[in-house]
Structure formats: structure tokens, C-alpha cells
Amino acid sequence: RIRYLGTNTINALVSVELTATPIAPSSTIGVSIYINGITPIPTANYAFQLTAGAATSLSTSVYLNLQQNDEVEVFINNDLSSNTTVTTMSLKISA
């Protein structure tokens, strides 16, 4: 989670880079970007197919309008409700 502390409303590029490994079996994970707990419009949800036991690097980005104290969050979900290990993740805001 990142909180924008600037005083002006900005249009910013929000980027997520991560490495994930599904424990088993192969599955599809979803990467969702939220502002203040709500999915923004345009929706920033992306699905990636992963192979069990294989680390996969993923990245996605979306332009969002941010106001002071907005919180940007990233959620990862798995279509099979199985465990997925996220070994690294970077969340960046570029104005």
C-alpha cells in the first residue's frame, strides 16, 4: 500500500512489478490495483497464467487520478484458492 501525500490532484502512472510462484497446481492469478479500497475506473485488473513451482515475473500499470491521502493498494488472488508465493513486489507511482 502507498499513500499519496501531495497537495495537488495528479494523473499518475501506477506500476506494479512482482515475482510469483503458485505452490500447486498451475493456475491463473489476478493482480488488482485499488484506490481507497475501491477498484478504479478504468478497471485495473489483470490475469496471468502461472505454472506450478515456476517463478514468474509480472508487471502491469494504469493511469489514475490521485488526490491527497489516497491509498493505492495491490491485491493478488488465485483462481483455484491455492497458495501463491509472492517473493518480490514493487508498487510505484510516477507523476
C-alpha positions in Angstrom: 0.0 0.0 0.0 1.2 3.5 -0.8 -0.4 6.8 0.4 -0.2 9.9 -1.8 0.7 12.8 0.4 0.9 15.6 -2.2 -1.4 18.5 -2.1 -2.4 18.7 -5.7 -4.6 16.2 -7.6 -2.4 14.4 -10.1 -2.8 12.0 -13.0 -0.1 9.4 -12.2 1.1 6.1 -13.7 0.7 3.4 -11.0 3.0 0.4 -11.8 3.2 -3.0 -10.1 6.1 -5.4 -10.7 6.2 -8.8 -8.9 7.5 -12.3 -8.9 5.0 -15.0 -8.0 5.1 -18.8 -7.8 2.0 -21.0 -7.4 2.5 -23.8 -5.0 0.4 -26.3 -7.0 -1.3 -26.8 -9.4 -0.8 -24.4 -12.3 -3.3 -21.6 -12.0 -4.3 -18.1 -13.0 -3.6 -15.3 -10.6 -5.3 -11.9 -10.7 -3.5 -8.6 -10.0 -5.9 -5.8 -8.9 -5.0 -2.2 -8.2 -7.3 -0.3 -5.9 -7.7 3.3 -4.7 -9.0 3.6 -1.1 -10.4 0.0 -1.2 -12.4 0.6 -4.5 -11.5 -0.7 -7.9 -10.9 2.5 -10.1 -12.4 3.1 -13.5 -10.8 2.1 -15.8 -10.6 -1.2 -14.0 -7.0 -2.2 -13.3 -7.5 -6.0 -13.0 -5.2 -8.3 -14.9 -4.9 -12.1 -15.1 -1.7 -14.1 -15.6 -1.3 -17.9 -16.2 1.3 -19.5 -13.9 2.9 -22.9 -13.9 3.1 -24.7 -10.5 6.5 -24.4 -8.9 7.9 -21.9 -11.5 8.6 -18.3 -10.5 7.1 -15.9 -13.0 7.7 -12.1 -13.3 4.7 -10.0 -13.9 4.1 -6.3 -14.5 1.2 -4.1 -15.1 0.4 -0.4 -14.9 -2.5 2.0 -15.2 -3.0 5.8 -15.1 -5.1 7.0 -12.1 -6.1 10.4 -10.7 -4.8 10.7 -7.2 -5.9 13.2 -4.5 -4.2 14.0 -1.2 -4.2 11.0 1.2 -5.5 8.5 -1.4 -4.2 5.0 -0.7 -3.2 2.8 -3.6 -3.3 -1.0 -2.9 -2.5 -4.1 -4.8 -4.3 -7.4 -4.3 -3.3 -10.8 -5.6 -5.8 -13.7 -5.9 -5.7 -17.2 -7.3 -8.5 -18.8 -9.3 -8.0 -22.2 -7.5 -7.9 -20.8 -4.0 -4.5 -22.4 -3.6 -1.4 -20.7 -2.2 0.7 -18.4 -4.3 4.1 -17.1 -3.0 4.9 -13.6 -3.9 8.7 -13.3 -3.4 9.2 -9.7 -4.6 6.8 -6.8 -5.3 7.3 -3.2 -6.2 4.5 -0.6 -6.3 5.5 2.7 -7.9 3.7 6.0 -8.6 5.1 8.3 -11.3 3.6 11.7 -11.9 
